[in-house]
Amino acid sequence: MIQIGIVFLVAFLALMTGIGIWGMKKTKTLGDFFLGGRTLGPWVSAVAYGTSYFSAVIFIGFAGTQGWQFGLNALWIALGNALIGAGAAWLALARRTRRMTQNLDTMTMPEFLQERYGAKHLKPVAASVIFFFLLPYSASVFKGLGHLFEAVFGIPYDIALLIMIAFTGIYLILGGYFAIAVTDFVQGIIMFAGAAVMIAVISGKGGGLIEMIGRTAEAYSVHIPPEKQPTILTIASLVFMTSFGTWGLPQMAQKFYAIKNERVISKAAVVTTVFALMIGFAAYFTGAGSHVFFDLASVPKTASGGVAYDMIIPALLTGQLTGNLQVLLALILLLVLSASMSTLSSLVLVSSSSVAIDLYPSRVDAKTGKDRSVAMMRFLSGVFIVISYFISRFQISIIVYLMSLSWGVVSGAFAAPYILGLYSKRVTKAGAYAGLLTGMATMIVLFFVLGSSNSPLSASIAILVPFVVTPAVSAFTRPPAVELIGKAFAGIGKEGR
């Protein structure tokens, strides 16, 4: 198995490096590096969105945890991610985001918020949020990959981290977003194929898809008594956080900036929805199906005797994919690697842009007149990757807290100012500030009050509260300038009210 896996791994990393070198030839300006020159078609854009959506967390952590605890109810998460987080996001946000970012000549979320609301201090505030909370998130993805390599390929954790950092750095630093999008497309094909294999193998081992569903429901009711089964509120908050919550994440919104034209949106929405449905169903169906293959005695346990949720999927796959099926196991492991590297590259790109684009004082050398922005983006991408390595390697306690808070804080801070800014002409600068700060504060307070186990509920509340606060503050503060609104909503017509 290790030999097959290493062959797949070497071929995969060589391909990623080649794409990075190819992308370098197409990357001349800052717009090329960060947005791929706004030239990406529906298939590449849609798959880039989908691969950034899912990382190793869904296959290792979420699938094992929610699959075991929720049973088949975990499939509601997959459905929400596909319909709301993927398809509806494209239909509701893509057209307005692309048009308004072009009207305002902006490339990043902090730039967009500053220009949309005429708030010169909003950009550094937003950039700081991205830096302090997305960077630890990227480090957590590195950490998960390192442990995966150590467990499967026998490569020591430290060396595995260095390998991932080196190859992610090569194709990201050389080719920028164009290379990311193309590699995401390749990785997306691998992910889709690997997900299909997971469904086919696990349902086949369980007696067929319909039989597997029935056996899962029956075993779940035995393993998890009614009083320990999740409430509707728990399931709903997790669906909401992982579906609507992605609408406010800068690394997801960036995909809308880069599309070739608005005609690709409807096709991209369909492609992304199908892709997300396949990936989500494969992950959560496999996690729920673990009830068929494990009982309370055989399910992986921690040292203290509790269920080791992160080990459920690896144990299930290695236990069922033996002998001639080890080639399929290698493909599935490549699926997990692809999911993580695509998410990681998007996180690093957006995190580095928070400094290179949003906080860097001057992109043009005063003496030579030469544009320094692409070189700075490449340099900072490398710096951020190295920082991610040290965070992953040494696990500083404060950084661990930031990892746990990252999704809720970032989405809570940006969702309302970003989405309301696309649709409403009445939102004011003060309202945008209030929404951003309220979202952050709500998540941080609730995280410590309700505990980390209730993070989905805390994040959901943190996302929703600014949608009340932002309009309320806007109603009592100075309206935006007519000229600013005219520029932002040019070409959008009567849709923006």
PLY file of the C-alpha trace (Angstrom):
ply
format ascii 1.0
element vertex 497
property float x
property float y
property float z
element edge 496
property int vertex1
property int vertex2
end_header
0.00 0.00 0.00
2.80 2.41 0.94
4.59 1.82 -2.36
1.43 2.42 -4.41
0.64 5.53 -2.38
4.12 6.97 -2.83
3.96 6.45 -6.61
0.63 8.30 -6.73
2.03 11.00 -4.46
5.17 11.61 -6.54
3.16 11.79 -9.77
0.67 14.17 -8.16
3.32 16.53 -6.79
5.24 16.53 -10.08
2.06 17.53 -11.92
1.38 20.35 -9.43
4.92 21.66 -9.91
4.58 21.60 -13.68
1.35 23.58 -13.49
3.06 26.14 -11.26
5.83 26.64 -13.82
3.26 26.97 -16.62
1.25 29.46 -14.58
4.34 31.60 -14.01
4.46 32.38 -17.73
0.90 33.74 -17.53
1.46 35.82 -14.41
2.75 39.30 -15.18
0.62 41.69 -13.12
-0.97 41.75 -9.68
-4.35 41.07 -11.30
-2.87 38.00 -12.97
-1.39 36.74 -9.70
-4.41 37.29 -7.48
-7.32 36.88 -9.92
-5.87 34.99 -12.88
-6.48 38.06 -15.02
-10.27 37.55 -14.60
-10.17 35.04 -17.46
-11.46 31.82 -15.85
-14.34 29.92 -17.41
-17.24 28.12 -15.71
-15.70 24.68 -15.21
-12.41 25.88 -13.73
-14.13 28.56 -11.62
-16.78 26.17 -10.33
-14.34 23.41 -9.40
-11.94 25.94 -7.82
-14.83 27.06 -5.60
-15.71 23.48 -4.70
-12.17 22.37 -3.91
-11.63 25.43 -1.70
-14.86 24.55 0.11
-13.76 21.09 1.22
-10.49 20.10 2.90
-9.26 17.02 4.76
-11.39 18.18 7.69
-14.61 17.01 6.04
-13.24 13.53 5.29
-11.34 12.95 8.51
-12.89 15.12 11.24
-16.42 16.05 10.18
-17.29 12.76 8.47
-16.16 10.71 11.45
-17.62 12.98 14.13
-20.94 13.92 12.55
-21.32 10.58 10.80
-21.08 8.67 14.07
-23.01 11.15 16.22
-25.70 12.14 13.70
-26.06 8.98 11.60
-27.95 9.60 8.36
-28.96 13.05 9.63
-25.43 14.10 8.70
-26.59 13.99 5.07
-28.54 17.19 5.75
-25.16 18.89 6.02
-24.17 17.58 2.58
-27.46 18.78 1.09
-27.13 22.23 2.68
-23.53 22.60 1.53
-24.48 21.74 -2.05
-27.68 23.77 -2.41
-26.91 26.77 -0.19
-23.15 26.89 0.21
-22.41 26.16 -3.44
-25.31 26.64 -5.87
-27.21 29.45 -4.15
-23.98 31.30 -3.37
-23.11 31.48 -7.08
-26.60 32.61 -8.06
-26.96 35.20 -5.29
-23.44 36.62 -5.10
-21.35 35.99 -8.20
-22.89 38.47 -10.67
-23.10 41.38 -8.27
-19.68 40.68 -6.78
-17.92 40.62 -10.14
-19.70 43.71 -11.44
-19.29 45.77 -8.27
-15.61 44.86 -7.76
-14.96 45.96 -11.34
-16.91 49.19 -10.81
-14.88 49.95 -7.70
-11.60 48.54 -9.08
-11.03 46.25 -6.11
-9.45 42.81 -5.80
-9.82 41.81 -2.14
-12.54 41.77 0.50
-10.90 44.56 2.55
-10.49 46.70 -0.60
-14.11 46.08 -1.54
-15.41 47.09 1.90
-13.30 50.25 1.94
-14.41 51.42 -1.50
-18.02 50.29 -1.16
-18.53 52.24 2.06
-16.00 55.03 1.56
-14.29 54.00 4.80
-10.52 54.39 4.58
-9.87 52.69 7.94
-12.10 49.70 7.21
-9.53 48.08 4.91
-6.75 47.70 7.51
-9.27 46.49 10.11
-10.65 43.85 7.71
-7.14 42.87 6.56
-6.09 42.34 10.18
-9.06 40.03 10.77
-8.04 37.95 7.75
-4.40 37.84 8.82
-5.01 36.82 12.42
-7.74 34.25 11.79
-7.20 32.72 8.33
-3.48 32.16 8.82
-4.03 29.85 11.82
-6.76 28.10 9.82
-4.26 27.37 7.04
-1.86 26.05 9.66
-4.52 23.64 10.91
-4.86 22.22 7.37
-1.07 21.72 7.23
-1.26 19.93 10.58
-3.95 17.54 9.35
-1.95 16.71 6.23
1.18 16.10 8.25
-0.57 13.54 10.46
-2.15 11.88 7.40
1.25 11.40 5.76
2.73 10.08 8.99
-0.04 7.52 9.47
-0.35 6.28 5.89
3.05 6.67 4.25
5.24 6.25 7.31
6.81 9.67 6.72
7.71 11.50 9.97
5.41 14.41 10.79
8.11 17.09 10.50
9.29 15.83 7.12
5.72 15.52 5.85
5.10 19.16 6.80
8.21 20.26 4.91
7.15 18.31 1.80
3.70 19.90 1.80
5.09 23.37 2.38
7.66 22.99 -0.40
5.24 21.84 -3.08
2.40 24.16 -2.09
4.89 27.01 -2.17
6.23 26.07 -5.58
2.99 26.13 -7.52
1.44 28.98 -5.52
4.44 31.32 -5.54
5.26 30.68 -9.18
1.83 30.69 -10.77
-0.47 32.60 -8.40
-4.22 32.19 -8.73
-4.02 30.89 -12.30
-1.91 27.97 -11.12
-4.20 27.48 -8.11
-7.29 27.37 -10.32
-5.77 24.91 -12.79
-4.40 22.67 -10.02
-7.77 22.92 -8.28
-9.40 21.65 -11.48
-7.04 18.66 -11.59
-7.49 18.09 -7.87
-11.24 18.41 -8.32
-11.27 15.58 -10.85
-9.32 13.44 -8.37
-11.69 14.40 -5.56
-14.79 13.59 -7.61
-13.39 10.21 -8.69
-12.22 9.40 -5.17
-15.61 10.32 -3.72
-17.40 8.09 -6.23
-15.06 5.24 -5.30
-15.77 5.76 -1.59
-19.52 5.56 -2.15
-19.26 2.52 -4.42
-16.91 0.56 -2.16
-18.60 1.30 1.16
-22.13 0.69 -0.15
-20.91 -2.46 -1.90
-19.39 -3.77 1.32
-22.67 -3.00 3.07
-24.84 -4.95 0.61
-25.73 -2.17 -1.82
-26.78 1.45 -1.42
-30.39 0.84 -0.30
-29.41 -2.02 1.99
-26.58 0.09 3.42
-28.93 2.95 4.27
-31.30 0.61 6.11
-28.50 -1.10 8.03
-26.99 2.27 8.98
-30.27 3.56 10.40
-30.80 0.36 12.37
-27.27 0.24 13.79
-27.29 3.95 14.66
-30.41 3.58 16.80
-28.61 0.83 18.75
-25.28 2.64 19.17
-26.64 6.12 19.95
-29.63 6.13 22.33
-32.34 8.77 21.72
-31.25 10.96 24.62
-27.74 11.26 23.11
-28.86 11.93 19.56
-28.41 15.52 18.34
-31.29 17.97 18.54
-32.80 19.69 15.52
-31.13 22.92 16.69
-27.71 21.26 16.70
-28.17 19.87 13.20
-29.64 23.12 11.87
-26.84 25.27 13.31
-24.20 23.00 11.77
-25.95 23.08 8.39
-26.25 26.87 8.58
-22.65 27.44 9.68
-21.12 25.25 6.99
-23.50 26.38 4.23
-24.50 30.03 4.61
-21.36 30.71 6.64
-19.16 30.25 3.58
-20.85 33.24 1.90
-18.80 35.56 4.10
-15.39 33.87 3.73
-12.94 35.97 1.66
-11.29 32.95 0.02
-14.69 31.89 -1.36
-15.79 35.37 -2.50
-12.50 35.76 -4.35
-13.62 33.08 -6.81
-16.40 35.41 -8.00
-13.96 38.25 -8.70
-11.96 36.08 -11.09
-14.64 34.72 -13.46
-14.30 35.50 -17.15
-17.75 37.03 -17.60
-21.25 36.84 -16.15
-22.39 34.28 -18.72
-20.43 31.56 -16.92
-22.35 31.97 -13.67
-25.39 29.76 -14.31
-23.24 26.90 -15.62
-20.76 27.30 -12.77
-23.63 27.17 -10.25
-24.78 23.81 -11.61
-21.25 22.36 -11.77
-20.41 23.51 -8.24
-23.67 22.12 -6.85
-23.13 18.68 -8.40
-19.50 18.65 -7.27
-20.36 19.66 -3.69
-23.21 17.12 -3.53
-20.88 14.30 -4.54
-18.12 15.27 -2.11
-20.46 15.97 0.79
-22.53 12.82 0.27
-19.42 10.64 0.02
-17.94 12.03 3.23
-21.04 11.97 5.43
-22.48 8.76 3.99
-19.18 7.01 4.73
-19.12 8.48 8.23
-22.69 7.41 8.95
-22.00 4.01 7.41
-19.30 3.39 10.02
-22.14 2.18 12.26
-22.48 -0.85 9.99
-18.80 -1.80 10.27
-18.11 -0.91 13.90
-19.96 -1.58 17.13
-19.41 0.09 20.49
-16.58 -2.31 21.30
-14.68 -2.10 17.99
-15.03 1.60 17.15
-11.65 3.38 17.51
-11.08 4.69 21.03
-8.98 7.38 22.65
-6.63 6.68 25.56
-9.37 7.76 27.96
-11.89 5.35 26.41
-13.96 7.80 24.40
-14.67 7.47 20.68
-11.70 8.61 18.56
-13.76 10.33 15.88
-10.79 11.39 13.75
-9.73 7.75 13.46
-13.10 6.34 12.34
-12.75 7.03 8.60
-9.06 6.01 8.35
-9.79 2.80 10.29
-12.86 2.06 8.17
-11.05 2.55 4.87
-7.89 0.65 5.79
-10.01 -2.16 7.22
-12.25 -2.53 4.15
-9.84 -1.71 1.32
-7.39 -4.59 1.55
-5.66 -6.81 -1.00
-6.47 -5.81 -4.57
-8.51 -2.85 -3.33
-5.42 -1.04 -1.99
-5.12 0.87 -5.26
-8.53 2.36 -4.51
-7.36 3.25 -1.00
-4.40 5.10 -2.52
-6.83 7.02 -4.76
-9.00 7.96 -1.80
-5.95 9.17 0.13
-5.04 11.28 -2.89
-8.58 12.64 -2.68
-7.95 13.80 0.90
-4.60 15.30 -0.10
-6.18 17.14 -3.05
-8.95 18.54 -0.87
-6.46 19.90 1.63
-3.91 21.36 -0.78
-6.57 23.24 -2.75
-8.06 24.73 0.42
-4.61 25.52 1.74
-3.42 27.37 -1.37
-6.55 29.57 -1.38
-6.12 30.38 2.30
-2.46 31.32 1.88
-3.21 33.48 -1.18
-5.97 35.42 0.59
-3.94 35.72 3.81
-0.87 37.07 2.02
-3.02 39.52 0.04
-4.17 41.03 3.34
-0.65 42.44 3.67
0.63 42.68 0.09
-2.48 44.36 -1.33
-4.41 45.76 1.62
-1.65 46.93 3.98
1.35 47.43 1.68
1.69 51.23 1.41
2.99 51.53 -2.16
3.01 49.05 -5.02
5.20 51.18 -7.30
8.87 51.95 -6.65
9.17 55.73 -6.32
12.59 55.82 -8.01
12.24 53.39 -10.89
8.47 53.45 -11.40
8.49 49.62 -11.46
5.46 47.74 -10.12
6.64 45.73 -7.11
3.31 44.13 -6.27
3.75 40.71 -7.91
7.17 40.25 -6.32
5.73 41.28 -2.96
2.81 38.83 -3.30
5.21 36.00 -4.13
7.48 36.92 -1.24
4.64 37.18 1.27
3.03 33.94 0.06
6.31 32.25 0.87
6.52 33.98 4.25
2.96 32.96 5.14
3.66 29.35 4.20
6.72 29.33 6.46
4.72 30.90 9.31
2.06 28.22 8.82
4.78 25.60 9.17
5.95 26.95 12.51
2.38 27.23 13.80
1.70 23.62 12.75
4.98 22.43 14.18
4.89 24.04 17.61
1.14 24.39 18.33
1.27 27.59 20.42
-1.75 27.60 22.74
-3.12 31.01 21.70
-2.93 29.92 18.04
-4.97 26.81 18.83
-7.74 29.08 20.17
-7.57 31.19 17.01
-7.95 28.04 14.89
-11.11 27.11 16.77
-12.54 30.61 16.37
-11.48 31.26 12.77
-14.53 30.20 10.76
-17.08 31.92 12.99
-15.06 35.13 13.45
-14.24 35.63 9.76
-17.70 34.77 8.45
-19.41 36.69 11.25
-17.28 39.76 10.53
-17.68 39.84 6.75
-20.99 38.21 5.78
-23.36 41.10 6.57
-21.18 44.03 5.33
-20.33 42.11 2.16
-23.76 40.71 1.26
-25.80 43.75 2.30
-23.30 45.93 0.45
-24.09 44.06 -2.75
-27.85 44.45 -2.41
-28.66 47.56 -0.38
-27.87 51.18 -1.19
-28.88 52.24 2.31
-26.12 50.57 4.31
-23.78 53.19 5.76
-20.13 53.27 6.73
-21.06 53.17 10.40
-23.37 50.22 9.75
-20.56 48.29 8.03
-18.18 48.94 10.93
-20.86 47.91 13.43
-21.62 44.69 11.54
-17.97 43.67 11.24
-17.12 44.34 14.88
-20.38 42.84 16.20
-19.83 39.60 14.29
-16.31 39.23 15.67
-17.29 40.07 19.23
-20.34 37.78 19.24
-18.33 34.76 18.12
-15.52 35.34 20.61
-17.87 35.88 23.56
-20.14 32.93 22.75
-17.17 30.64 22.13
-16.04 31.08 25.73
-19.54 31.24 27.23
-21.07 28.24 25.42
-17.84 26.27 25.01
-16.03 24.88 21.99
-18.53 22.00 21.67
-21.20 24.55 20.73
-19.07 26.33 18.12
-21.59 25.74 15.28
-24.35 27.44 17.29
-22.02 30.27 18.32
-20.90 30.79 14.73
-24.47 30.76 13.43
-25.51 33.44 15.92
-22.38 35.47 15.12
-23.26 35.38 11.42
-26.92 36.35 11.95
-26.55 39.14 14.52
-24.76 41.58 12.14
-27.65 41.25 9.66
-29.77 42.95 12.33
-27.13 45.35 13.66
-25.89 46.64 10.28
-29.28 47.87 8.97
-30.25 49.17 12.42
-27.14 51.33 12.73
-27.46 52.40 9.08
-30.97 53.70 9.74
-29.65 56.26 12.24
-26.37 57.30 10.61
-25.33 59.46 7.67
-26.30 57.85 4.33
-23.58 57.08 1.80
-22.68 59.67 -0.83
-24.82 59.62 -3.98
-21.68 59.54 -6.15
-20.33 56.49 -4.32
-23.61 54.59 -4.67
-23.84 55.51 -8.34
-20.36 54.19 -9.00
-20.82 50.97 -6.99
-24.20 50.05 -8.49
-23.46 51.09 -12.07
-24.88 48.47 -14.41
-26.80 46.73 -11.64
-29.93 48.81 -12.20
-33.06 48.53 -10.12
-31.92 45.30 -8.48
-29.98 47.22 -5.82
-32.34 49.08 -3.56
0 1
1 2
2 3
3 4
4 5
5 6
6 7
7 8
8 9
9 10
10 11
11 12
12 13
13 14
14 15
15 16
16 17
17 18
18 19
19 20
20 21
21 22
22 23
23 24
24 25
25 26
26 27
27 28
28 29
29 30
30 31
31 32
32 33
33 34
34 35
35 36
36 37
37 38
38 39
39 40
40 41
41 42
42 43
43 44
44 45
45 46
46 47
47 48
48 49
49 50
50 51
51 52
52 53
53 54
54 55
55 56
56 57
57 58
58 59
59 60
60 61
61 62
62 63
63 64
64 65
65 66
66 67
67 68
68 69
69 70
70 71
71 72
72 73
73 74
74 75
75 76
76 77
77 78
78 79
79 80
80 81
81 82
82 83
83 84
84 85
85 86
86 87
87 88
88 89
89 90
90 91
91 92
92 93
93 94
94 95
95 96
96 97
97 98
98 99
99 100
100 101
101 102
102 103
103 104
104 105
105 106
106 107
107 108
108 109
109 110
110 111
111 112
112 113
113 114
114 115
115 116
116 117
117 118
118 119
119 120
120 121
121 122
122 123
123 124
124 125
125 126
126 127
127 128
128 129
129 130
130 131
131 132
132 133
133 134
134 135
135 136
136 137
137 138
138 139
139 140
140 141
141 142
142 143
143 144
144 145
145 146
146 147
147 148
148 149
149 150
150 151
151 152
152 153
153 154
154 155
155 156
156 157
157 158
158 159
159 160
160 161
161 162
162 163
163 164
164 165
165 166
166 167
167 168
168 169
169 170
170 171
171 172
172 173
173 174
174 175
175 176
176 177
177 178
178 179
179 180
180 181
181 182
182 183
183 184
184 185
185 186
186 187
187 188
188 189
189 190
190 191
191 192
192 193
193 194
194 195
195 196
196 197
197 198
198 199
199 200
200 201
201 202
202 203
203 204
204 205
205 206
206 207
207 208
208 209
209 210
210 211
211 212
212 213
213 214
214 215
215 216
216 217
217 218
218 219
219 220
220 221
221 222
222 223
223 224
224 225
225 226
226 227
227 228
228 229
229 230
230 231
231 232
232 233
233 234
234 235
235 236
236 237
237 238
238 239
239 240
240 241
241 242
242 243
243 244
244 245
245 246
246 247
247 248
248 249
249 250
250 251
251 252
252 253
253 254
254 255
255 256
256 257
257 258
258 259
259 260
260 261
261 262
262 263
263 264
264 265
265 266
266 267
267 268
268 269
269 270
270 271
271 272
272 273
273 274
274 275
275 276
276 277
277 278
278 279
279 280
280 281
281 282
282 283
283 284
284 285
285 286
286 287
287 288
288 289
289 290
290 291
291 292
292 293
293 294
294 295
295 296
296 297
297 298
298 299
299 300
300 301
301 302
302 303
303 304
304 305
305 306
306 307
307 308
308 309
309 310
310 311
311 312
312 313
313 314
314 315
315 316
316 317
317 318
318 319
319 320
320 321
321 322
322 323
323 324
324 325
325 326
326 327
327 328
328 329
329 330
330 331
331 332
332 333
333 334
334 335
335 336
336 337
337 338
338 339
339 340
340 341
341 342
342 343
343 344
344 345
345 346
346 347
347 348
348 349
349 350
350 351
351 352
352 353
353 354
354 355
355 356
356 357
357 358
358 359
359 360
360 361
361 362
362 363
363 364
364 365
365 366
366 367
367 368
368 369
369 370
370 371
371 372
372 373
373 374
374 375
375 376
376 377
377 378
378 379
379 380
380 381
381 382
382 383
383 384
384 385
385 386
386 387
387 388
388 389
389 390
390 391
391 392
392 393
393 394
394 395
395 396
396 397
397 398
398 399
399 400
400 401
401 402
402 403
403 404
404 405
405 406
406 407
407 408
408 409
409 410
410 411
411 412
412 413
413 414
414 415
415 416
416 417
417 418
418 419
419 420
420 421
421 422
422 423
423 424
424 425
425 426
426 427
427 428
428 429
429 430
430 431
431 432
432 433
433 434
434 435
435 436
436 437
437 438
438 439
439 440
440 441
441 442
442 443
443 444
444 445
445 446
446 447
447 448
448 449
449 450
450 451
451 452
452 453
453 454
454 455
455 456
456 457
457 458
458 459
459 460
460 461
461 462
462 463
463 464
464 465
465 466
466 467
467 468
468 469
469 470
470 471
471 472
472 473
473 474
474 475
475 476
476 477
477 478
478 479
479 480
480 481
481 482
482 483
483 484
484 485
485 486
486 487
487 488
488 489
489 490
490 491
491 492
492 493
493 494
494 495
495 496
